[in-house]
Each structure stands twice: as C-alpha cells, then as structure tokens.
Amino acid sequence: MKIAVYCGASTGFNEIYTKVAKELGEWIATNQHKLIYGGGNIGLMKAVSDAVINNNGYVTGVMPTFLVDREIHRSDLSEFIEVTTMAERKAMMLDETDICIALPGGPGTLEEISEAISLARVSQIDSVCVFLNINGYYDHLEHFFNHMLNEGFISREDHANIHFVDQIEDLARFS
C-alpha cells in the first residue's frame, strides 16, 4: 500500500508527536507499505522518514525546487522527486496513493489533507483520508467536520469518508 503522510516541518512542543511519527514510520515499514512524503529532513517529516528507512522500508520524497534548500531535502531516500511547484508536489503525492494520513502540522499539512479530502469527495482520487489525532491535536477539526455535516455543507457519505483515529493500530482497518 502506498501511504502519503502529511506532517509538520517542525516537531511541535510535545515530544509525543515525534514519538508517534516514528511509530508510524515503523508501522509503515514493518507492514511493507511505501511512504510518500514531502522529502524533508527536518521536523516530523524527518522522524517518520527516519523510521521507515531504519526499518528497511521504501520512501519517496517529493519537493519543489524552491524548498530543496529550505527544508533540507533527504539524499538517502529510495526515490527523490524534485518538482517545480507545490501543486505538482501535491499531485505527485496523490498519484496512486491508497491512504492519506495527516500527522500534526501547520497550515501546509492542513491544506494538503484538505485538498485530498476535497478531491476524494468529487471522485478525482480514490484515497482514504485519515487524521492521526495524536494527543487530541485534531479534536477541534473533527468537531468542525461534524458541524459541516450538521449544517448541511457535507453529505453523510462524504463525512463517513473522513476518518480520525487515535492510535496507529487503528490504521490497519484501512489496509
């Protein structure tokens, strides 16, 4: 299974985020899945990719040229794809991806997983979209998606395809 992981270029203030990012990377490699991510060597991006690499897993990094130096791209990946724009990066990451997982992150993480959700809603991709809700990080967003449903801005079917899980073990149901 090809898994796109969206996550922070920082680690946040709570060590639990890095711990779970590493556990996710181990889970990906141990289950012989493939990671596709932003290609960075910093923050949670580094933690999840380190864990996949250290457990002999396959990792594809995708990064636009203007971020190669800024996010300190990894040179030890199974595959590194340099693209021109963020739009190309997002499209490349979604290409044939089976599941999109959002770890904690900032506006970029939220924008990327939101685009995946939007594309799935209009049948442009066939990926499952999951928020790994570490330490309640996405509680407010889950509440907001429930509010969208209750106010009639997303259908029950669309709402049922947006998943929030608290533990990595819960991801097994999507594989």
C-alpha positions in Angstrom: 0.0 0.0 0.0 1.2 3.5 -0.9 0.8 5.9 2.0 1.0 9.7 1.7 1.9 11.3 5.0 1.4 15.0 5.6 3.1 16.4 8.6 5.0 19.3 10.1 8.4 20.6 9.1 8.8 21.1 12.9 8.3 18.7 15.8 6.0 20.9 17.9 6.4 21.4 21.6 5.2 18.0 22.8 7.6 15.0 22.4 4.6 12.7 21.8 4.3 14.0 18.2 7.8 12.8 17.3 7.3 9.5 19.2 4.2 8.7 17.3 5.7 9.9 13.9 8.5 7.4 14.5 6.0 4.7 15.4 4.0 5.4 12.2 7.2 5.0 10.2 8.0 1.7 11.8 4.4 0.5 11.2 4.7 1.5 7.5 7.9 -0.4 7.0 7.0 -3.4 9.1 3.8 -3.9 7.1 5.8 -3.4 3.8 3.9 -0.3 2.8 5.5 2.5 0.9 5.8 6.1 2.3 5.5 9.1 0.1 6.0 12.4 1.8 7.4 15.9 1.4 11.0 14.9 1.2 12.2 17.0 4.1 14.9 16.1 6.6 13.5 18.2 9.5 10.6 18.1 11.9 8.1 15.3 11.9 8.9 14.7 8.2 12.4 13.6 9.4 11.0 11.4 12.2 8.6 9.4 10.0 11.1 9.0 7.2 13.9 8.0 9.5 11.8 5.3 11.0 10.8 3.9 7.6 14.4 4.0 6.3 15.8 2.5 9.6 13.4 -0.4 9.2 14.4 -1.1 5.6 11.2 0.5 4.1 10.7 2.3 0.8 10.5 6.1 0.9 9.6 8.5 -1.8 10.2 12.2 -1.2 8.6 14.9 -3.4 9.8 18.5 -3.0 9.6 21.6 -5.2 12.8 23.2 -6.1 12.3 26.3 -4.0 12.1 24.2 -0.9 15.0 21.9 -1.5 17.5 24.0 0.4 15.0 25.5 2.9 13.6 22.1 4.1 16.9 20.4 3.8 15.9 17.5 1.5 17.0 14.0 2.2 19.5 12.4 -0.1 19.2 8.9 1.3 15.6 8.1 0.1 14.6 5.2 -2.1 13.4 7.9 -4.5 13.5 11.7 -4.5 11.4 13.6 -7.0 12.1 17.3 -7.5 9.2 19.2 -8.9 8.6 22.9 -9.9 5.6 23.9 -7.8 3.6 22.9 -4.7 0.7 22.0 -7.0 3.0 19.4 -8.7 4.1 18.1 -5.4 0.6 17.6 -4.1 -0.5 15.9 -7.4 2.6 13.7 -7.4 2.0 12.6 -3.8 -1.7 11.8 -4.5 -0.9 9.8 -7.7 -1.9 6.2 -6.9 -1.9 6.8 -3.2 -4.1 4.4 -1.3 -4.3 6.3 2.0 -3.5 9.9 3.1 -2.6 10.4 6.7 -2.2 13.7 8.5 0.1 13.8 11.5 0.2 17.1 13.4 1.4 20.0 11.4 0.7 23.6 10.4 -1.2 25.3 7.6 0.6 23.3 4.9 -0.3 20.0 6.4 -4.0 21.1 6.8 -4.1 22.4 3.3 -2.7 19.2 1.8 -5.0 16.8 3.6 -7.9 19.2 2.9 -7.2 19.0 -0.8 -7.1 15.2 -0.6 -10.5 15.2 1.1 -11.9 17.6 -1.5 -10.6 15.5 -4.4 -11.9 12.3 -2.9 -15.4 14.0 -2.5 -15.5 14.7 -6.2 -14.1 11.3 -7.2 -10.8 12.6 -8.5 -8.8 10.3 -6.2 -9.7 7.0 -4.5 -7.7 7.6 -1.4 -8.8 7.1 2.2 -8.2 10.3 4.3 -7.2 9.9 7.9 -6.2 12.3 10.7 -3.9 10.6 13.2 -5.3 12.5 16.2 -2.2 12.4 18.5 -2.8 13.9 21.9 -6.2 15.3 20.7 -4.4 17.5 18.2 -7.3 17.3 15.7 -10.2 17.3 18.1 -11.3 20.8 17.1 -11.1 19.9 13.4 -13.2 16.7 14.0 -15.8 18.9 15.7 -15.7 21.3 12.7 -16.3 18.4 10.2 -19.2 17.3 12.4 -20.5 20.9 12.3 -20.2 20.9 8.5 -22.4 17.8 8.4 -24.9 19.2 10.9 -25.2 22.4 8.9 -25.6 20.7 5.6 -22.3 21.5 3.9 -21.1 17.9 3.5 -23.2 14.8 3.0 -23.3 11.9 5.4 -21.4 9.9 2.7 -18.6 12.4 2.5 -18.5 12.7 6.3 -18.1 9.0 6.6 -15.0 9.1 4.4 -13.1 11.4 6.7 -11.5 9.4 9.4 -10.0 10.4 12.8 -8.0 7.7 14.7 -6.2 8.0 17.9 -3.8 5.0 17.6 -1.6 3.7 14.8 -3.2 0.2 15.2 -6.4 1.8 14.0 -4.9 2.3 10.6 -4.9 -1.5 10.0 -8.6 -1.3 9.1 -7.7 0.8 6.0 -5.1 -1.5 4.6 
